[in-house]
Amino acid sequence: MKKTKLLLVTLVCAVMMMGVGYAWWTDAISLVGTANTGNMNVHFENGCWLPAVGASWYATASVISAEDKKVTCQFDNLYPNSIGFIDVLVKNDGTIPAKLKNATINVTGDADLKPYLKAYAYYYKVDTAGNYVNNTFGWTDFDTLENLGNSLNNSGLKNIILEPGEAIFFGVPDEEKDNAPYDANNDGEKENCFVFYVDGNAPNATQNQSVSFDLGIEWEQYNN
């Protein structure tokens, strides 16, 4: 019996001691945060003077519609050795940097005319104040219109990082006019912007024909 009582007392004391142990002072800290995501917003600049179009004498050019993500133009009465151009600006109004992911072009219309339609593009970057950023001027190959997407993908445009507030002009900056390589119709004047050219060797079969094209330029976020 004594052993039993001793055991009970020991258990009671142990429980009491445990209660005292858990009565120690405690403190805690916490970390509270909020995570907000940014946004991608690369778009065509639509204003009082952009986008703009033009064409050779006797040909006509017009902007059918101008939206943030799509610009539709039309060129009429083109002829061998004539040109048309589209002057556009692409701006990053998002909150994260962007870079060219992929450019594609879909050309539909007269099969006889397609091989004689050529195209190229100049491009350069401007900062948030609209100033030319050195060493960003470049151009695509002078190739068929159907290959313009690949020409853009293989150009230095792929290496340009468009920071928030910056923009890409498709054209030639004043500082680089002497370095522009192309004069499509050999008239002594180097054309600017996106340039479309009807080959001077286009045969009679290309008369009274039409071709439509849809150029898509996809951008993605840049991860440093």
C-alpha positions as CSV (number, residue, x, y, z in Angstrom):
1,M,0.0,0.0,0.0
2,K,2.8,2.4,0.7
3,K,4.2,1.9,-2.6
4,T,0.9,2.6,-4.2
5,K,0.4,5.9,-2.3
6,L,3.9,7.0,-3.2
7,L,3.2,6.4,-6.8
8,L,0.0,8.5,-6.7
9,V,1.8,11.3,-5.0
10,T,4.5,11.2,-7.6
11,L,2.1,11.4,-10.5
12,V,0.2,14.3,-8.9
13,C,3.4,16.2,-8.4
14,A,4.5,15.6,-11.9
15,V,1.2,16.9,-13.3
16,M,1.5,20.0,-11.1
17,M,5.1,20.6,-12.3
18,M,3.9,20.3,-15.9
19,G,1.3,23.0,-15.3
20,V,3.9,25.3,-13.9
21,G,6.2,24.6,-17.0
22,Y,3.5,25.7,-19.4
23,A,2.8,28.9,-17.6
24,W,6.0,30.5,-19.0
25,W,5.6,33.8,-20.8
26,T,5.3,33.6,-24.5
27,D,5.4,36.1,-27.4
28,A,4.9,35.8,-31.2
29,I,5.5,37.9,-34.3
30,S,3.8,37.6,-37.7
31,L,4.6,38.7,-41.3
32,V,1.7,40.1,-43.3
33,G,2.0,41.0,-47.0
34,T,0.0,41.7,-50.1
35,A,1.0,40.4,-53.5
36,N,-0.2,42.5,-56.5
37,T,0.4,41.4,-60.1
38,G,1.5,43.8,-62.9
39,N,0.0,43.8,-66.4
40,M,1.1,43.4,-70.0
41,N,-0.2,46.2,-72.3
42,V,1.7,46.5,-75.5
43,H,-0.4,48.3,-78.2
44,F,-0.4,50.4,-81.3
45,E,-0.4,54.2,-80.5
46,N,-3.5,55.7,-82.1
47,G,-3.5,59.5,-82.1
48,C,-3.8,62.5,-84.3
49,W,-1.0,61.5,-86.6
50,L,-0.4,57.8,-86.1
51,P,-1.0,55.4,-87.7
52,A,-0.2,56.9,-91.1
53,V,-0.1,55.5,-94.6
54,G,1.2,56.6,-98.0
55,A,1.8,55.4,-101.5
56,S,3.5,56.2,-104.8
57,W,1.9,58.6,-107.4
58,Y,-1.3,57.3,-108.8
59,A,-1.6,54.7,-106.0
60,T,-3.8,55.4,-103.0
61,A,-3.5,54.4,-99.3
62,S,-6.0,54.6,-96.5
63,V,-6.4,53.5,-92.9
64,I,-9.5,51.4,-92.6
65,S,-9.5,51.0,-88.9
66,A,-7.1,51.8,-86.0
67,E,-7.4,49.9,-82.8
68,D,-5.0,49.3,-79.9
69,K,-4.3,45.7,-81.0
70,K,-5.0,45.9,-84.8
71,V,-4.4,48.4,-87.6
72,T,-6.1,47.7,-91.0
73,C,-4.9,49.5,-94.1
74,Q,-5.7,49.3,-97.8
75,F,-3.6,50.1,-100.9
76,D,-5.2,50.6,-104.3
77,N,-4.0,51.1,-107.8
78,L,-0.5,49.8,-107.1
79,Y,1.7,49.1,-110.2
80,P,5.2,47.7,-110.9
81,N,7.9,49.6,-109.1
82,S,5.3,51.4,-106.8
83,I,5.5,51.4,-103.0
84,G,3.2,51.8,-100.1
85,F,4.1,52.4,-96.5
86,I,2.6,52.2,-93.0
87,D,3.9,54.4,-90.2
88,V,3.1,52.9,-86.8
89,L,4.4,53.1,-83.2
90,V,4.1,50.3,-80.6
91,K,4.1,51.4,-77.0
92,N,4.5,49.5,-73.7
93,D,1.8,51.0,-71.4
94,G,2.1,48.0,-69.0
95,T,4.0,47.7,-65.8
96,I,6.5,45.1,-66.8
97,P,9.2,44.9,-69.5
98,A,8.2,43.2,-72.8
99,K,10.0,41.7,-75.8
100,L,9.0,40.4,-79.2
101,K,7.8,36.8,-78.9
102,N,6.7,36.0,-82.4
103,A,5.6,37.8,-85.6
104,T,3.3,36.1,-88.2
105,I,1.8,37.2,-91.4
106,N,-1.1,35.7,-93.4
107,V,-1.3,36.7,-97.0
108,T,-4.4,35.9,-99.1
109,G,-5.4,36.8,-102.6
110,D,-4.1,36.4,-106.1
111,A,-1.4,33.7,-106.4
112,D,0.2,35.4,-109.4
113,L,0.7,38.6,-107.5
114,K,2.1,37.3,-104.3
115,P,5.7,36.5,-105.5
116,Y,6.0,40.1,-106.7
117,L,5.0,41.8,-103.5
118,K,8.1,42.6,-101.4
119,A,8.4,44.1,-97.9
120,Y,10.8,45.3,-95.2
121,A,10.7,47.2,-92.0
122,Y,12.9,49.6,-90.1
123,Y,12.7,49.9,-86.4
124,Y,14.2,51.7,-83.3
125,K,13.4,52.2,-79.7
126,V,12.6,55.5,-77.9
127,D,12.7,56.1,-74.2
128,T,9.8,57.4,-72.0
129,A,10.7,61.0,-73.2
130,G,10.5,60.0,-76.9
131,N,14.3,60.2,-77.4
132,Y,16.1,57.7,-79.7
133,V,17.9,55.0,-77.7
134,N,21.3,54.5,-79.2
135,N,22.2,51.2,-81.0
136,T,18.5,50.1,-81.3
137,F,18.1,51.0,-85.0
138,G,17.8,48.0,-87.3
139,W,15.9,46.5,-90.2
140,T,14.6,43.3,-91.6
141,D,15.6,41.5,-94.8
142,F,14.1,42.9,-98.0
143,D,12.1,39.8,-98.9
144,T,8.7,38.7,-100.1
145,L,5.6,40.0,-98.2
146,E,4.8,36.4,-97.2
147,N,8.1,36.1,-95.4
148,L,7.9,39.4,-93.4
149,G,7.0,37.6,-90.2
150,N,10.1,35.5,-90.4
151,S,12.2,38.5,-91.3
152,L,11.0,40.3,-88.1
153,N,11.7,37.2,-86.0
154,N,15.2,36.9,-87.4
155,S,16.0,40.6,-86.9
156,G,17.5,42.5,-84.0
157,L,14.0,43.5,-82.9
158,K,14.0,40.2,-81.0
159,N,16.8,41.6,-78.8
160,I,15.1,44.9,-77.8
161,I,13.7,45.0,-74.3
162,L,10.7,47.4,-74.1
163,E,10.6,48.9,-70.6
164,P,7.3,50.4,-69.3
165,G,6.7,53.7,-71.0
166,E,9.1,53.0,-73.9
167,A,8.1,52.5,-77.5
168,I,9.1,51.0,-80.8
169,F,9.0,53.2,-83.9
170,F,8.8,51.4,-87.2
171,G,10.9,53.9,-89.1
172,V,14.4,55.5,-89.3
173,P,15.5,58.0,-86.6
174,D,17.1,61.2,-87.8
175,E,20.4,60.2,-86.2
176,E,20.6,57.1,-88.5
177,K,19.3,58.4,-91.9
178,D,22.7,57.8,-93.5
179,N,22.7,54.2,-92.4
180,A,19.4,53.1,-93.8
181,P,20.2,50.5,-96.5
182,Y,17.1,50.3,-98.7
183,D,15.8,52.3,-101.7
184,A,13.1,49.9,-103.0
185,N,12.2,51.6,-106.2
186,N,15.7,53.2,-106.9
187,D,14.4,56.8,-106.9
188,G,17.2,58.1,-104.8
189,E,15.1,58.3,-101.6
190,K,15.3,55.7,-98.9
191,E,11.8,54.8,-97.8
192,N,10.8,54.7,-94.2
193,C,8.5,52.7,-91.9
194,F,6.9,49.4,-93.0
195,V,7.5,49.4,-96.7
196,F,5.6,47.3,-99.3
197,Y,6.9,47.2,-102.9
198,V,5.5,45.8,-106.2
199,D,8.4,44.3,-108.1
200,G,9.3,46.2,-111.3
201,N,9.2,42.8,-113.1
202,A,5.6,42.1,-112.2
203,P,3.9,40.7,-115.4
204,N,0.7,41.7,-117.0
205,A,-1.1,38.8,-115.2
206,T,-0.8,40.8,-112.0
207,Q,-3.0,43.6,-113.2
208,N,-6.4,44.2,-111.5
209,Q,-5.5,41.8,-108.7
210,S,-5.6,42.2,-105.0
211,V,-3.9,40.8,-102.0
212,S,-4.7,41.1,-98.3
213,F,-2.4,40.5,-95.4
214,D,-2.7,40.4,-91.7
215,L,0.5,41.0,-89.7
216,G,0.4,39.9,-86.1
217,I,3.2,40.8,-83.6
218,E,3.0,39.0,-80.3
219,W,4.9,40.2,-77.2
220,E,5.8,38.5,-74.0
221,Q,7.1,39.5,-70.6
222,Y,10.8,39.9,-70.2
223,N,12.4,38.0,-67.3
224,N,15.9,39.3,-66.5
